[in-house]
Protein backbone atom coordinates (compact mmCIF):
# COMPACT_ATOMS: atom_id res chain seq x y z
CA UNK A 1 0.00 0.00 0.00
CA UNK A 2 1.48 3.37 -0.95
CA UNK A 3 1.21 6.44 1.26
CA UNK A 4 -1.41 8.10 -0.91
CA UNK A 5 -3.68 5.05 -0.75
CA UNK A 6 -3.26 4.80 3.01
CA UNK A 7 -4.53 8.37 3.44
CA UNK A 8 -7.38 8.02 0.92
CA UNK A 9 -10.66 6.68 2.23
CA UNK A 10 -13.00 5.10 -0.28
CA UNK A 11 -16.59 5.55 0.86
CA UNK A 12 -19.26 3.37 -0.71
CA UNK A 13 -22.59 5.10 -0.21
CA UNK A 14 -25.49 3.45 -2.13
CA UNK A 15 -28.05 6.05 -1.07
CA UNK A 16 -31.23 6.18 -3.12
CA UNK A 17 -33.66 8.07 -0.90
CA UNK A 18 -32.29 11.52 -1.81
CA UNK A 19 -33.68 11.11 -5.31
CA UNK A 20 -36.51 8.83 -4.16
CA UNK A 21 -35.32 6.44 -6.86
CA UNK A 22 -34.52 2.83 -5.85
CA UNK A 23 -32.35 2.09 -8.93
CA UNK A 24 -29.68 4.42 -7.52
CA UNK A 25 -28.88 1.63 -5.05
CA UNK A 26 -28.10 -0.88 -7.80
CA UNK A 27 -26.32 1.82 -9.81
CA UNK A 28 -23.96 2.47 -6.89
CA UNK A 29 -23.23 -1.24 -6.52
CA UNK A 30 -22.30 -1.54 -10.17
CA UNK A 31 -20.29 1.68 -10.00
CA UNK A 32 -18.19 0.28 -7.17
CA UNK A 33 -17.64 -2.97 -9.07
CA UNK A 34 -16.47 -1.01 -12.11
CA UNK A 35 -14.13 1.28 -10.18
CA UNK A 36 -10.37 0.60 -10.16
CA UNK A 37 -8.97 -1.36 -7.23
CA UNK A 38 -8.09 0.53 -4.07
CA UNK A 39 -5.46 -0.62 -1.57
CA UNK A 40 -6.43 1.81 1.18
CA UNK A 41 -9.23 1.88 3.71
CA UNK A 42 -12.84 1.39 2.63
CA UNK A 43 -16.10 1.99 4.45
CA UNK A 44 -19.72 1.43 3.50
CA UNK A 45 -22.55 3.60 4.74
CA UNK A 46 -25.43 1.37 5.80
CA UNK A 47 -28.40 2.08 3.54
CA UNK A 48 -31.69 0.21 3.74
CA UNK A 49 -32.48 -1.86 0.68
CA UNK A 50 -35.29 -0.37 -1.41
CA UNK A 51 -38.69 -1.99 -1.08
CA UNK A 52 -42.22 -1.26 -2.18
CA UNK A 53 -43.02 1.01 0.78
CA UNK A 54 -43.25 4.69 -0.22
CA UNK A 55 -40.91 7.10 1.55
CA UNK A 56 -42.67 9.58 3.84
CA UNK A 57 -42.64 13.31 3.20
CA UNK A 58 -41.16 14.74 6.41
CA UNK A 59 -41.13 18.52 6.84
CA UNK A 60 -40.78 19.09 3.14
CA UNK A 61 -38.16 16.39 2.43
CA UNK A 62 -38.94 12.91 1.17
CA UNK A 63 -37.20 10.35 3.39
CA UNK A 64 -35.72 13.02 5.69
CA UNK A 65 -35.13 10.73 8.70
CA UNK A 66 -33.31 8.05 6.71
CA UNK A 67 -31.25 10.64 4.84
CA UNK A 68 -30.13 12.47 7.95
CA UNK A 69 -29.20 9.27 9.75
CA UNK A 70 -27.14 8.22 6.72
CA UNK A 71 -25.47 11.63 6.69
CA UNK A 72 -24.52 11.19 10.37
CA UNK A 73 -23.25 7.67 9.71
CA UNK A 74 -21.10 8.91 6.82
CA UNK A 75 -19.62 11.56 9.12
CA UNK A 76 -18.87 8.95 11.77
CA UNK A 77 -17.11 6.70 9.30
CA UNK A 78 -15.05 9.55 7.88
CA UNK A 79 -14.07 10.86 11.30
CA UNK A 80 -12.95 7.36 12.29
CA UNK A 81 -10.24 7.51 9.61
CA UNK A 82 -9.47 11.26 9.45
CA UNK A 83 -8.38 10.83 5.81
CA UNK A 84 -6.47 13.34 3.74
CA UNK A 85 -8.48 12.36 0.66
CA UNK A 86 -11.87 10.87 -0.07
CA UNK A 87 -13.37 8.94 -2.96
CA UNK A 88 -17.16 8.62 -2.79
CA UNK A 89 -19.07 6.12 -4.90
CA UNK A 90 -22.80 6.86 -4.70
CA UNK A 91 -25.98 6.83 -4.96
CA UNK A 92 -27.73 10.12 -5.40
CA UNK A 93 -25.95 13.49 -5.23
CA UNK A 94 -26.59 14.01 -1.52
CA UNK A 95 -23.83 11.46 -0.80
CA UNK A 96 -21.26 14.27 -1.16
CA UNK A 97 -22.67 16.37 1.70
CA UNK A 98 -20.76 14.74 4.57
CA UNK A 99 -17.51 14.11 2.63
CA UNK A 100 -17.19 17.63 1.21
CA UNK A 101 -18.15 19.22 4.53
CA UNK A 102 -15.38 17.18 6.18
CA UNK A 103 -12.82 18.12 3.53
CA UNK A 104 -13.54 21.83 3.88
CA UNK A 105 -12.92 21.50 7.62
CA UNK A 106 -9.81 19.39 7.01
CA UNK A 107 -8.36 22.12 4.79
CA UNK A 108 -9.32 25.06 7.01
CA UNK A 109 -12.11 26.43 4.82
CA UNK A 110 -9.83 26.75 1.80
CA UNK A 111 -11.25 23.88 -0.25
CA UNK A 112 -12.19 24.62 -3.86
CA UNK A 113 -15.07 22.60 -5.30
CA UNK A 114 -15.71 21.90 -8.96
CA UNK A 115 -19.36 20.89 -9.36
CA UNK A 116 -19.56 18.90 -12.60
CA UNK A 117 -23.29 18.70 -13.10
CA UNK A 118 -26.02 19.70 -15.54
CA UNK A 119 -28.02 21.06 -12.56
CA UNK A 120 -27.10 23.51 -9.78
CA UNK A 121 -28.32 21.50 -6.73
CA UNK A 122 -29.25 24.61 -4.75
CA UNK A 123 -32.98 24.04 -4.35
CA UNK A 124 -34.71 24.05 -0.96
CA UNK A 125 -37.59 21.95 0.41
CA UNK A 126 -39.90 24.80 -0.60
CA UNK A 127 -38.85 24.24 -4.22
CA UNK A 128 -38.53 20.48 -4.37
CA UNK A 129 -38.83 17.61 -1.91
CA UNK A 130 -35.95 15.46 -3.15
CA UNK A 131 -32.85 16.35 -1.15
CA UNK A 132 -30.33 15.37 -3.81
CA UNK A 133 -31.21 18.69 -5.45
CA UNK A 134 -30.32 20.62 -2.23
CA UNK A 135 -26.78 19.43 -1.57
CA UNK A 136 -24.62 22.28 -2.87
CA UNK A 137 -26.89 24.82 -1.22
CA UNK A 138 -26.39 22.95 2.07
CA UNK A 139 -22.61 22.97 1.60
CA UNK A 140 -22.84 26.73 1.20
CA UNK A 141 -24.74 26.92 4.50
CA UNK A 142 -28.14 27.47 2.89
CA UNK A 143 -31.44 25.62 2.65
CA UNK A 144 -32.89 23.19 5.16
CA UNK A 145 -31.42 23.95 8.58
CA UNK A 146 -31.08 20.33 9.72
CA UNK A 147 -28.76 19.55 6.83
CA UNK A 148 -27.10 22.96 6.45
CA UNK A 149 -26.31 23.19 10.16
CA UNK A 150 -24.34 19.96 9.88
CA UNK A 151 -21.84 21.84 7.69
CA UNK A 152 -19.56 23.43 10.28
CA UNK A 153 -17.55 25.42 7.71
CA UNK A 154 -19.65 26.34 4.67
CA UNK A 155 -17.86 26.55 1.35
CA UNK A 156 -16.76 29.98 0.17
CA UNK A 157 -18.90 30.91 -2.85
CA UNK A 158 -15.81 32.14 -4.69
CA UNK A 159 -14.35 28.64 -4.26
CA UNK A 160 -17.22 26.95 -6.15
CA UNK A 161 -17.58 26.56 -9.89
CA UNK A 162 -20.03 24.64 -12.08
CA UNK A 163 -18.80 22.72 -15.09
CA UNK A 164 -21.33 21.55 -17.66
CA UNK A 165 -24.26 23.45 -16.13
CA UNK A 166 -27.26 23.87 -18.39
CA UNK A 167 -30.57 25.70 -17.93
CA UNK A 168 -31.68 26.81 -14.47
CA UNK A 169 -34.99 27.79 -12.93
CA UNK A 170 -35.60 31.39 -11.93
CA UNK A 171 -34.94 30.55 -8.27
CA UNK A 172 -31.73 28.68 -9.09
CA UNK A 173 -30.52 31.51 -11.32
CA UNK A 174 -31.22 34.00 -8.52
CA UNK A 175 -29.24 31.88 -6.04
CA UNK A 176 -26.29 31.64 -8.42
CA UNK A 177 -26.38 35.40 -9.00
CA UNK A 178 -26.66 36.31 -5.29
CA UNK A 179 -23.75 34.09 -4.32
CA UNK A 180 -21.65 34.93 -7.36
CA UNK A 181 -21.09 31.30 -8.32
CA UNK A 182 -19.08 30.86 -11.49
CA UNK A 183 -20.17 28.51 -14.23
CA UNK A 184 -19.01 27.19 -17.58
CA UNK A 185 -21.52 25.36 -19.75
CA UNK A 186 -20.82 22.46 -22.08
CA UNK A 187 -20.22 24.78 -25.03
CA UNK A 188 -17.51 26.71 -23.17
CA UNK A 189 -15.78 23.47 -22.22
CA UNK A 190 -16.23 21.63 -25.52
CA UNK A 191 -12.65 22.17 -26.69
CA UNK A 192 -10.93 23.94 -23.80
CA UNK A 193 -10.60 23.60 -20.03
CA UNK A 194 -9.39 27.19 -19.66
CA UNK A 195 -12.49 28.55 -17.86
CA UNK A 196 -11.98 25.98 -15.09
CA UNK A 197 -8.24 26.60 -14.91
CA UNK A 198 -8.74 30.37 -14.71
CA UNK A 199 -11.30 29.96 -11.93
CA UNK A 200 -9.11 27.63 -9.89
CA UNK A 201 -6.17 30.02 -10.14
CA UNK A 202 -8.41 32.90 -9.02
CA UNK A 203 -9.38 31.08 -5.80
CA UNK A 204 -5.81 30.91 -4.51
CA UNK A 205 -6.67 27.44 -3.22
CA UNK A 206 -4.38 24.41 -3.43
CA UNK A 207 -6.89 21.69 -2.66
CA UNK A 208 -9.80 20.68 -4.88
CA UNK A 209 -12.81 18.39 -4.51
CA UNK A 210 -14.77 17.29 -7.56
CA UNK A 211 -18.45 16.41 -7.57
CA UNK A 212 -19.23 14.39 -10.70
CA UNK A 213 -22.91 13.89 -11.36
CA UNK A 214 -22.99 11.57 -14.34
CA UNK A 215 -26.04 13.40 -15.69
CA UNK A 216 -23.61 16.06 -16.98
CA UNK A 217 -23.07 13.56 -19.80
CA UNK A 218 -25.12 13.62 -22.98
CA UNK A 219 -27.83 10.91 -22.64
CA UNK A 220 -27.60 10.37 -26.37
CA UNK A 221 -24.04 9.13 -25.86
CA UNK A 222 -24.27 7.55 -22.40
CA UNK A 223 -27.46 5.75 -21.42
CA UNK A 224 -26.98 5.03 -17.70
CA UNK A 225 -28.71 8.27 -16.68
CA UNK A 226 -32.07 9.31 -15.31
CA UNK A 227 -33.01 10.98 -18.59
CA UNK A 228 -32.26 7.87 -20.65
CA UNK A 229 -34.73 5.65 -18.83
CA UNK A 230 -36.35 3.69 -21.67
CA UNK A 231 -39.52 3.20 -19.62
CA UNK A 232 -40.22 6.94 -19.35
CA UNK A 233 -39.77 8.39 -22.83
CA UNK A 234 -40.53 12.09 -22.99
CA UNK A 235 -41.04 12.51 -19.23
CA UNK A 236 -37.84 14.54 -18.77
CA UNK A 237 -37.94 16.51 -22.01
CA UNK A 238 -38.49 19.81 -20.18
CA UNK A 239 -35.61 19.24 -17.73
CA UNK A 240 -32.13 20.43 -18.78
CA UNK A 241 -30.02 17.46 -19.77
CA UNK A 242 -26.26 17.06 -19.94
CA UNK A 243 -24.40 17.75 -23.15
CA UNK A 244 -20.81 16.74 -22.37
CA UNK A 245 -19.00 13.69 -23.66
CA UNK A 246 -16.94 11.33 -21.52
CA UNK A 247 -13.81 12.52 -23.32
CA UNK A 248 -14.58 16.16 -22.52
CA UNK A 249 -15.19 15.44 -18.83
CA UNK A 250 -11.99 13.38 -18.57
CA UNK A 251 -9.99 16.15 -20.27
CA UNK A 252 -11.34 18.91 -18.01
CA UNK A 253 -10.67 16.91 -14.85
CA UNK A 254 -7.20 15.85 -15.99
CA UNK A 255 -6.30 19.45 -16.83
CA UNK A 256 -7.40 20.84 -13.47
CA UNK A 257 -5.77 17.93 -11.63
CA UNK A 258 -2.47 18.98 -13.21
CA UNK A 259 -2.58 22.28 -11.30
CA UNK A 260 -4.55 21.30 -8.17
CA UNK A 261 -4.17 18.85 -5.31
CA UNK A 262 -7.31 16.78 -5.83
CA UNK A 263 -8.36 15.65 -2.35
CA UNK A 264 -11.86 14.44 -3.10
CA UNK A 265 -14.03 13.09 -5.86
CA UNK A 266 -17.62 11.97 -5.56
CA UNK A 267 -19.35 10.14 -8.40
CA UNK A 268 -23.12 9.93 -8.29
CA UNK A 269 -26.40 9.36 -10.13
CA UNK A 270 -25.48 6.18 -12.00
CA UNK A 271 -28.63 4.53 -13.36
CA UNK A 272 -27.67 1.57 -15.55
CA UNK A 273 -31.06 0.80 -17.03
CA UNK A 274 -29.91 -1.97 -19.37
CA UNK A 275 -28.01 -3.79 -16.62
CA UNK A 276 -30.98 -3.43 -14.29
CA UNK A 277 -33.36 -4.83 -16.91
CA UNK A 278 -30.99 -7.75 -17.45
CA UNK A 279 -30.73 -8.34 -13.69
CA UNK A 280 -34.52 -8.47 -13.42
CA UNK A 281 -34.74 -10.71 -16.47
CA UNK A 282 -32.25 -13.20 -15.05
CA UNK A 283 -34.26 -13.39 -11.85
CA UNK A 284 -37.29 -14.60 -13.85
CA UNK A 285 -35.61 -17.20 -16.04
CA UNK A 286 -35.93 -20.98 -15.62
CA UNK A 287 -33.27 -22.81 -13.63
CA UNK A 288 -31.40 -19.63 -12.69
CA UNK A 289 -34.22 -17.52 -11.27
CA UNK A 290 -37.78 -17.66 -10.00
CA UNK A 291 -38.83 -19.67 -13.04
CA UNK A 292 -36.66 -22.60 -11.91
CA UNK A 293 -38.07 -25.83 -10.52
CA UNK A 294 -36.30 -27.38 -7.53
N, C-alpha and C positions, 0 to 999 in steps of 0.2 A: 504494500500500500504506500503510495507516495504521499508527501506532506499535504499537497492540495486536496487529495481525496479524503484524507483523515480529517480535514477541517471543513469539508463540504457535506452537509446533511441532505440526503434525498428524502423528500417527504411525499409519500403516496397518499392522495387525498381524494377518494372517489365520491365526492359530494355531488348530489343530484338535486337536493331540495331547493338550492338557490335559484335554479331555473325551473323548478317544479317539473322536471323532465327525467323520468327514470333511466332512459338510455344513456345519460351522462355517466352512470355508474359503470356500465359495460364499456363505454368509450374510454374511461380512465384505466380500466383493467387492461384493455388492449394497448393503450398508449404506454403503460409501464412495460408490458411485454416487448413492445417494439423499441423501447429506449435502449441506448448502449449500456453495457455493463458498468457497474459502479462498485468500486472496492471499499468505499467509505461507509459510514453509518447510514442506516435506513430506518425510517419509522413510518407507520401507517396510522392515519387518523381513523378511528372506529366510526363507521357510517352504517346506519341501518340499511339492510337490503330493501330495495323498492318492493312494494306490494300493491294490492288493489285499493287500499284505503286512501282516500283523498287527504292531502295535507290541510290542516286547519289554517284559516286566516287569523293571525294573532296580532292585534294592534297594527294593522296595515301591512304586515309581512306574512307571506305564505310560508309556513313551516318555521316560524321565528324561533321557537324553543329548541328544536333540533339543530338549527343553524348556529345559534349562539353557543350551545354546548359543544358543538364541533369546533367552533372558533376557539373556545377555551381549551379544548383538548389539544388542538394544534399548537397553541401557545405553550402549553405544558411540555409537549414533546420537544419543541424547539429549545425552550429554556433548559431542558435536561442536558442538551448537548452544547449549548452556547456556540454554535458554529460560526465560522467566518463567512461561509457561503451557503446558499440554499438552492436546491433544485426542487421544484414543486410540479408533480404530475397529477392533474385534476381531471375531472370534475368540472363544475361550473366556475365562472370567473371569481366568485367570492372566495375561492380557496387561497387567493393571494393576499387576503386581508391580514391575517396573522403573520405570515412570513415577511411581507414588506414592512409592516409596522415594526417587527423585530429588527429588521435590517436598518431601518432609519434610526432606531435607538442605538444599535450596535455601532453605527458610523456617525454618531453625535449630530443627527439632524442634517447631515450633509450628503445624503443619498440622492442621486439623480435617478429618475424613473422614466423609462421609455415604454409608453403604453401602445403596443402594437395591436390595433383593434379597429374594426369598422365602426364601432359605437363608443360613445364617451364614458358610459358607466358612472354617471353623476346624478342619476335620478334619485328621488326620495320615495318613501312609502305613499306620499300623497300623489305621486305621478304614476307609480307602478308597484305592484305588490311582490314582484320577484326580485330578491335581494342581490342576485348576480349583476343587476343593472345599477347597483348603488355603490359598488366597492371602491372605485376611485374617489368618489365624493367622501366616503368614510375615511379613507386614507388622508384626505385633505382636512379632516376634522369636521366635516359637514354631514347633513342628513340625519338619519335615525340616531338618537342619542345613545341607545344601548350599544350599538356597534361603533359609532364614532368615538365614544368615550373610552373604548378599549384601545384606541390609538394614542399612546402617551405622548408621542412627538409627531404631530401631523407633518406631512410632506410640505416642503416649500413650493408654492405654485410655480415659481420660476424654475424649479428643478424637475418639472413634469413636461413631457412632450408626447403628443399623439403621432403615431406613424400609421398611415393607411386609413385615417378617419374619413368617413363619408358624410352623408347628410345628417343633420341634427334637428331635433325638435326646437321650438321656440324657447322652451325652458332650458334645454341643454345648451343652446347657443348663448343664452343669457349668462348661464353659469360660467361657460368658457370665457366669455368677455369679461365678466366681473373679476375673475381670478387671473386673467391674463395668461391662460394656458396656451402654449404654442402647439401648432399642428401642421403636419404635412400630409396631404392626401396622396392617393395612389399615383396620380398623374405627376406630382412633384417628385416622387421617388422612383418613377418608372425606369430611369436610366442613371440616376445619380443619388448618392447617399448624403450629399453635401448639406441639405437642410438639417439633418440629424446631427452631423458632425459640427456644424456651426452652433447649433443649440447647445450641445454638450460642452463645447469650449466656453460658451457664454456663462454656464453655470459655475465654473470654477471648481466643480466637483471632480473627485478622482474615482469614486465608486458608483457603479451603475447596476440597477435591477431592471430586468426586462419582463414585462407582462406580454405574453403571446397568446392572444385569443385567436384560435385557428379560423374564426369567421372573417378575419381580415383577408383570407384567401378568396379567390374568385370561385364561386360554386360551380361554374362551368368547367373549371379545370380540376377541382378537387371536391369530391362528392361527400366526404365525411363531415358535413356541416348541417346545422339546423335548417338552412334554407334549401338544401338539396334533398330533403326528405321526400322520397318518391310517393309516399302516401298522402302528402298534403300539397299537391301541385297548386300553385297560385296563391296559397294562403299568405305567403310572406312577400308578395310582389310589391307591397307599399313600404316595406321596411328596407332601409339602406343595406346593401349587401357588399361584401368585400370585392375588391378588384385587383388584388395583388397576386402575383404568381409565387410559387415556392422559391424560384430562383431569385426573385427580387427581394423577398424577405430574408433569405440566407445572405445575400450580398449586403443588405443594409446592416444586419446584425454583425456580420463579420467585419465590416468597415468600422463600426462604432467600437467593437471589441478590440480593435487594433489601437485605439487611443484611450480606452477606459478600462478600469479594473472591474470586470463583470462579477458581481458578488451574488447575484440572484437571477434566476429565470423561472418563471411559472408558465406552464403550458396548459391550456384549458379549452373546453367546449368541443371536445372530440366526439363526433356522433357518427360512427361507422355503420351506416344503414345497411349496406350490403352484407357486412359481416354479421350484423345482428339478425338479419333475415335468414342467413345461412344457419346461424346458431339455433334459431327457432325451428327451422326446417329439420335440422338433424335431430332435434328433440322429438319430432313427430314420426320419424321414419321407423320401419320395421327393424327388429333385431338390435338396433343401436339406441332407439328412443322409446317413446311411450307406445309406439305401434308394435313393439316387440312382444313375443309370447314366451313366458318363462317355461 
